[in-house]
Amino acid sequence: MTQAQFGSLVGISQQAVGNLVGRGVLDTSVPGIQLLQAYCSHLREQAAGRAANGDLDLATERAGLAREQRIRVALQNAVTQKQLMPAVLIEEILAKAGARIAGIFDAIPGAVRRRVPGLPAEEINAIGAEIARVRNIAASMSLADIRDDDPDVTVDDEPDEEGEI
């Protein structure tokens, strides 16, 4: 059976049959019935979404595209519903909040000096040092620190014998 005859039998062009022969799907040296069976087997594989030799399969590609589109729409919905924000925006918000907090922290030693004028300068300096320590800890925070269960900072709730914090 020639390629043109087989193409006419199954309703495809001779060039399409030649393409299938070139890809190894069909072998024109076998009888016509075996050629038809091989072609039908190839069509069943395509319909099932399986590529015979690792080529791109249209059905699989479409399914992958549909999945990516679902993910994109879900992310857009999360942004619209304010359940998700861009990392750049969150970083900007945290930077502004950190700057405001730093300003408040910087004002604490002066406020303590005004409210408690009799407090020795070394005590006010100790308060300033603790504030600086806390600011440095906050400035060095990273995502890994947030996920740790063991915080690096220990809080000493009880003053020592000299009344230091």
C-alpha positions in Angstrom: 0.0 0.0 0.0 1.4 3.4 -0.9 1.5 6.4 1.3 -1.0 8.2 -0.9 -3.4 5.2 -0.8 -3.1 4.9 3.0 -3.7 8.7 3.3 -6.8 8.4 1.2 -8.0 5.5 3.3 -7.8 7.3 6.6 -8.5 10.8 5.4 -5.1 12.5 5.7 -2.6 13.8 3.0 0.3 11.8 1.6 2.6 14.4 3.3 1.0 13.7 6.7 1.6 9.9 6.1 5.2 10.7 5.1 5.6 12.7 8.3 4.3 9.7 10.4 6.6 7.4 8.6 9.6 9.7 9.2 8.8 9.9 12.9 8.6 6.1 13.1 4.9 5.9 13.9 4.1 4.0 10.7 6.1 1.4 8.7 5.0 1.2 5.1 6.7 -2.1 4.6 4.0 -3.9 6.6 0.6 -5.0 5.2 -2.2 -2.4 5.1 -4.1 -3.8 8.0 -1.0 -3.5 10.3 -0.5 0.0 9.0 -4.1 0.9 9.9 -3.7 -0.7 13.4 -0.5 1.2 14.0 -2.2 4.4 12.9 -5.2 3.8 15.2 -2.9 3.0 18.1 -1.1 6.3 17.5 -4.4 8.1 17.5 -5.5 6.4 20.8 -2.2 7.5 22.4 -2.7 11.1 21.2 -6.3 11.1 22.5 -5.1 9.8 25.9 -2.6 12.7 26.1 0.5 10.6 25.7 3.3 11.6 23.4 4.9 8.5 21.7 8.5 9.6 21.8 8.7 12.4 24.3 7.6 15.1 21.8 5.4 17.9 23.1 1.8 16.8 23.4 -0.9 19.3 22.7 -3.4 18.0 25.3 -0.7 18.0 28.0 0.5 21.4 27.1 -3.1 22.8 27.2 -3.6 21.2 30.6 -0.4 22.8 31.8 -1.4 26.2 30.4 -4.9 25.9 32.1 -3.2 25.1 35.4 -0.9 28.2 35.1 -3.9 30.4 34.2 -5.8 29.1 37.3 -2.8 29.9 39.5 -2.5 33.4 38.0 -6.2 34.1 38.5 -6.1 32.9 42.1 -3.1 35.2 42.8 -4.9 38.1 41.2 -8.0 37.4 43.3 -5.8 37.2 46.5 -4.3 40.6 45.6 -7.7 42.1 44.9 -9.1 40.8 48.2 -6.1 42.2 50.0 -5.0 38.8 51.1 -1.7 39.1 49.3 0.6 42.0 48.9 3.8 42.5 46.8 6.9 42.0 48.8 8.2 45.5 47.7 5.2 47.1 49.3 5.5 45.2 52.6 9.2 46.1 52.7 8.4 49.8 52.2 5.7 49.6 55.0 8.2 47.9 57.4 10.9 50.4 56.6 8.6 53.3 57.4 7.4 51.7 60.6 11.0 51.0 61.6 12.0 54.6 61.0 9.1 55.9 63.2 9.9 53.4 65.9 13.6 54.4 65.8 12.6 58.1 66.3 10.5 57.2 69.3 13.4 55.1 70.7 15.9 57.9 70.2 13.6 60.3 72.2 13.4 58.0 75.3 16.7 59.0 77.0 15.9 62.7 76.7 12.3 62.1 78.0 13.7 60.1 81.0 16.2 62.9 81.7 13.4 65.5 81.7 11.0 63.4 83.8 13.6 62.2 86.3 16.1 65.1 86.6 17.9 63.5 89.5 18.8 60.3 87.5 22.6 60.0 87.1 24.0 60.4 83.6 25.4 56.8 83.6 21.9 55.5 84.1 20.5 57.5 81.2 23.5 56.2 79.2 22.6 52.7 80.2 19.0 53.2 79.0 20.4 54.6 75.7 22.7 51.6 75.3 19.8 49.1 75.8 17.7 51.0 73.3 20.7 50.8 70.8 21.0 47.1 71.5 17.3 46.5 70.7 17.5 48.7 67.6 20.5 46.7 66.3 18.7 43.4 67.0 15.6 44.7 65.1 17.7 46.0 62.2 19.5 42.6 61.8 16.3 40.6 61.7 15.8 38.3 58.7 13.2 35.8 57.5 15.3 33.0 59.0 15.0 34.8 62.4 11.2 34.9 62.2 11.0 31.2 61.5 13.3 30.3 64.5 11.5 29.0 67.6 14.5 30.0 69.8 14.8 33.8 70.0 18.3 35.1 70.3 17.1 37.9 72.7 16.7 37.0 76.4 14.9 39.5 78.5 16.1 40.0 82.1 13.0 41.0 84.0 14.7 41.3 87.3 17.1 44.2 88.0 20.5 43.1 89.5 21.7 44.2 92.9 22.7 47.7 91.7 19.2 48.3 90.2 20.4 48.1 86.5 18.1 46.9 83.9 
